[in-house]
């Protein structure tokens, strides 16, 4: 059975997207973060995005700049199978990408039953909320960046119920990033 992992970087004050910088320019990125990204993608068998994250990733990872700056990550991002869940996106042109407009629960339940590496949700806070509320998440990995944004969008805005989490691991990076591994406590 495949595991579903949600990965997100947030600011110290809890925002994943700054009001004035939705393109993630505030992220604290160094070699240790890049090494973690490579290891995460080695765990992946499928990447999952919502529309907004998909469009941002598709704008960057196929580019020459991405292949030059982060060749290993770019290769993984461009070759791994990808799924975009969106009701509004008309098409998904990125190599190896499937667009799914509905039936999230059935599709993820089917994928989880297959053999293979993990299903990784990158960013996509609305999807993370849906997955958590549908009990489809097996692990959450949250990187807290040593940055205070002051305003922006929070990851779990709109969640309807309390969800308890069990801390599995903590990794402190030299940059000040703190990586928290959590497992949802099944209700």
Helices and strands as residue ranges (DSSP letters): E 4-11, E 15-18, H 31-43, E 44-50, H 51-60, H 64-69, H 71-79, E 81-85, E 97-100, H 104-113, E 118-122, H 125-133, E 139-145, E 152-154, E 165-172, E 178-184
